[in-house]
C-alpha cells in the first residue's frame, strides 16, 4: 500500500509516502535526491507508529531535504556549452561540438566530440551526452562482469544498465544484473566495486558477513571506492 501523507508543518512538516513491503522485517526511511521521502515498512506496522518515528527523525529528514535542494540548484547551474568539461572514468574531458555523424572520445587530447552543432540547445546536448554515456556504460559493465565472473565461478544471466535515481546497481533472483549508467563518470575502481558488489549477490542474496567476504575476495581494495561513492555519489549527475 502506498499513500501520501503530511507531517504537521509546525514540527517542520514534509510530505512522505509509506511503502508496505511484504518481505521487509525492519522500518527504513529514505530521502531521495528528487525530494521524495519514503518510509518502507512491513505490512502490519501501524501508521501511527510510523508517523511517530518520522516526527522523531524530522530534523534528520529536513537536513537531507535541504542538502538535496542545494544540490539540485547546483545541478541546474551546470554548464554544457561548447568547451565545457564533463567527467568520464574519473577524468575531465572538454566538450567539442563538431556536428558530425557520431560522437567520439579523443582521450589523448582530452576531448569528447559530440555530434551536435556549435549552438545546440542545452536539452539536445544533454540528451546526446546521456546516450553516449549509456553506450559506453553497457560496454564497460559487460567487460567488467566478464572479468569478475571468471573469479566468481558463475556468470550473470544478463547485464544491463538503468537510470536509477537512488541506487547504483541491482541483482535479481533470476541472475540478471543492472548498473546505473551514471557510474561511468567515476573512476574505474568505483565501477569495479559496484560490479563486485552486485555479482557477489549471485552467491549471497543479503548483506551478511559471507556476502562482504565474497566482495572482498573479488575486489580486495573495495573499501576506499565504496567510501568515495558514499561521499560523492551525488556528483555523478548530468
C-alpha positions as CSV (number, residue, x, y, z in Angstrom):
1,X,0.0,0.0,0.0
2,X,1.3,3.4,-0.9
3,X,0.0,6.8,0.3
4,X,0.8,10.4,0.5
5,X,0.8,12.0,4.0
6,X,2.0,15.2,5.6
7,X,3.6,15.8,9.0
8,X,2.4,18.9,10.9
9,X,4.1,22.0,9.4
10,X,4.7,23.4,12.9
11,X,7.0,20.4,13.5
12,X,9.0,21.0,10.3
13,X,6.5,19.1,8.3
14,X,7.1,17.4,5.0
15,X,5.2,15.1,2.7
16,X,6.1,11.4,2.8
17,X,4.8,8.1,1.3
18,X,4.5,4.7,3.0
19,X,5.6,1.6,1.1
20,X,4.4,-1.7,2.5
21,X,6.9,-4.4,1.6
22,X,5.9,-8.0,2.5
23,X,9.5,-9.3,2.8
24,X,10.7,-6.4,4.9
25,X,11.5,-7.1,8.6
26,X,12.5,-3.6,9.6
27,X,11.5,0.0,9.0
28,X,13.6,2.2,6.8
29,X,13.4,5.9,6.0
30,X,14.8,7.2,2.6
31,X,15.1,10.7,1.4
32,X,15.7,10.6,-2.3
33,X,17.5,13.0,-4.5
34,X,14.2,14.1,-6.1
35,X,12.9,15.2,-2.7
36,X,10.6,12.3,-2.1
37,X,10.5,10.9,1.4
38,X,9.8,7.2,1.6
39,X,9.2,5.1,4.7
40,X,9.4,1.4,3.9
41,X,7.8,-0.9,6.4
42,X,6.5,-4.4,7.0
43,X,2.7,-4.8,6.2
44,X,1.4,-4.8,9.8
45,X,3.2,-1.8,11.3
46,X,0.5,0.7,12.3
47,X,0.6,4.1,10.6
48,X,0.6,6.0,13.9
49,X,3.8,4.2,14.8
50,X,5.4,5.2,11.5
51,X,4.2,8.8,12.0
52,X,5.7,9.0,15.5
53,X,9.0,7.6,14.2
54,X,9.1,10.2,11.4
55,X,8.5,13.0,14.0
56,X,11.5,11.8,15.9
57,X,13.5,11.8,12.7
58,X,12.1,15.1,11.3
59,X,15.3,17.1,11.8
60,X,17.3,14.5,10.0
61,X,14.9,14.3,7.1
62,X,14.7,18.1,6.8
63,X,18.5,18.2,6.8
64,X,18.6,15.7,3.9
65,X,15.9,17.6,2.0
66,X,18.0,20.8,2.4
67,X,21.1,19.1,1.0
68,X,19.2,17.7,-2.0
69,X,17.7,21.1,-2.7
70,X,21.1,22.7,-2.7
71,X,22.5,20.0,-4.9
72,X,19.6,20.4,-7.3
73,X,20.3,24.2,-7.6
74,X,24.0,23.4,-8.3
75,X,22.9,20.9,-10.9
76,X,20.7,23.4,-12.7
77,X,23.6,25.8,-12.9
78,X,25.9,23.3,-14.6
79,X,27.2,24.5,-18.0
80,X,27.1,22.3,-21.1
81,X,28.1,24.8,-23.7
82,X,30.7,24.1,-26.3
83,X,34.0,23.9,-24.4
84,X,32.5,22.9,-21.1
85,X,34.1,19.9,-19.2
86,X,32.5,16.6,-18.2
87,X,33.6,13.5,-16.3
88,X,34.3,10.1,-17.8
89,X,36.0,7.3,-15.9
90,X,37.3,9.8,-13.4
91,X,38.9,12.1,-16.0
92,X,37.8,15.5,-17.2
93,X,37.1,15.9,-20.9
94,X,36.3,19.1,-22.9
95,X,33.2,19.1,-25.0
96,X,33.6,19.9,-28.6
97,X,30.6,20.3,-30.8
98,X,31.5,19.0,-34.2
99,X,28.2,18.4,-35.9
100,X,29.4,15.1,-37.2
101,X,27.6,11.8,-37.7
102,X,28.8,10.2,-34.4
103,X,30.2,11.2,-31.0
104,X,33.7,10.0,-30.1
105,X,36.2,10.3,-27.4
106,X,39.7,11.7,-28.0
107,X,41.4,10.5,-24.8
108,X,44.9,11.6,-25.9
109,X,43.8,15.3,-26.2
110,X,41.1,15.2,-23.5
111,X,38.2,15.9,-25.9
112,X,34.7,14.4,-26.2
113,X,33.5,15.2,-29.6
114,X,29.7,15.5,-29.7
115,X,27.7,15.2,-32.9
116,X,25.8,18.4,-32.4
117,X,26.1,21.9,-33.9
118,X,28.0,24.7,-32.3
119,X,24.9,26.4,-30.9
120,X,22.9,23.3,-30.0
121,X,20.4,23.9,-27.1
122,X,21.2,22.5,-23.7
123,X,18.4,19.9,-23.9
124,X,19.8,18.5,-27.1
125,X,23.3,18.4,-25.7
126,X,22.2,16.6,-22.6
127,X,20.2,14.0,-24.5
128,X,23.1,13.2,-26.8
129,X,25.6,13.1,-23.9
130,X,23.4,10.8,-21.9
131,X,23.0,8.5,-24.9
132,X,26.8,8.4,-25.3
133,X,27.3,7.6,-21.6
134,X,24.8,4.8,-21.8
135,X,26.5,3.1,-24.7
136,X,29.9,3.3,-23.0
137,X,28.4,2.1,-19.7
138,X,27.0,-1.1,-21.2
139,X,30.3,-1.9,-22.9
140,X,32.3,-1.3,-19.8
141,X,30.0,-3.1,-17.4
142,X,29.8,-6.2,-19.7
143,X,33.6,-6.3,-19.8
144,X,34.0,-5.9,-16.0
145,X,31.3,-8.5,-15.3
146,X,33.1,-10.9,-17.6
147,X,36.4,-10.2,-15.7
148,X,34.9,-10.7,-12.2
149,X,32.8,-13.7,-13.2
150,X,35.9,-15.6,-14.0
151,X,37.0,-15.3,-10.4
152,X,33.4,-15.9,-9.0
153,X,32.9,-19.1,-10.9
154,X,29.4,-18.1,-12.2
155,X,28.1,-15.6,-14.7
156,X,25.0,-13.3,-14.6
157,X,22.1,-14.2,-16.8
158,X,22.3,-10.8,-18.4
159,X,24.0,-7.4,-17.9
160,X,22.1,-4.2,-18.4
161,X,22.0,-0.5,-17.5
162,X,19.3,1.6,-15.8
163,X,18.8,5.2,-14.9
164,X,18.4,4.6,-11.2
165,X,17.8,7.6,-9.0
166,X,18.7,6.1,-5.7
167,X,20.8,3.0,-6.3
168,X,24.0,2.1,-8.2
169,X,23.1,-1.4,-9.2
170,X,20.8,-4.4,-8.6
171,X,20.9,-8.2,-8.8
172,X,17.7,-10.1,-9.5
173,X,16.9,-13.5,-8.2
174,X,17.0,-14.9,-11.7
175,X,20.6,-13.8,-12.2
176,X,20.1,-10.5,-14.1
177,X,22.3,-7.6,-13.0
178,X,21.8,-3.9,-13.8
179,X,24.0,-0.9,-13.2
180,X,23.4,2.8,-13.1
181,X,24.9,4.3,-16.2
182,X,26.0,7.4,-14.3
183,X,28.7,5.4,-12.7
184,X,30.9,5.8,-15.8
185,X,31.6,9.3,-14.7
186,X,33.5,7.9,-11.8
187,X,37.0,6.3,-11.8
188,X,37.3,2.6,-12.7
189,X,37.8,1.4,-9.1
190,X,34.4,2.7,-8.2
191,X,32.8,0.8,-11.1
192,X,34.7,-2.3,-10.1
193,X,33.4,-2.1,-6.5
194,X,29.8,-1.9,-7.7
195,X,30.3,-4.8,-10.1
196,X,31.9,-6.9,-7.4
197,X,29.0,-5.9,-5.1
198,X,26.3,-7.0,-7.5
199,X,28.0,-10.1,-8.7
200,X,28.5,-11.2,-5.1
201,X,24.7,-11.2,-4.8
202,X,24.7,-14.1,-7.2
203,X,26.1,-16.1,-4.3
204,X,24.6,-14.3,-1.4
205,X,21.2,-12.6,-1.6
206,X,21.7,-10.5,1.5
207,X,24.4,-8.3,3.0
208,X,25.7,-10.9,5.5
209,X,29.3,-11.3,6.6
210,X,29.6,-14.0,3.9
211,X,28.5,-11.6,1.3
212,X,31.1,-9.0,2.2
213,X,33.7,-11.7,2.3
214,X,32.8,-12.5,-1.3
215,X,33.0,-8.9,-2.3
216,X,36.5,-8.7,-0.8
217,X,37.5,-11.9,-2.5
218,X,36.5,-10.4,-5.8
219,X,37.9,-6.9,-5.2
220,X,40.1,-6.7,-2.1
221,X,40.5,-2.9,-2.4
222,X,36.8,-2.1,-2.3
223,X,36.7,-0.1,0.9
224,X,38.1,3.2,-0.4
225,X,35.9,3.2,-3.6
226,X,32.9,2.4,-1.5
227,X,33.6,5.3,0.8
228,X,34.2,7.6,-2.1
229,X,30.8,6.7,-3.6
230,X,29.0,7.3,-0.4
231,X,30.6,10.7,-0.1
232,X,30.5,11.8,-3.8
233,X,27.8,9.7,-5.5
234,X,25.5,12.8,-5.8
235,X,28.1,14.4,-8.1
236,X,27.5,11.7,-10.8
237,X,24.7,13.5,-12.5
238,X,24.2,15.5,-15.7
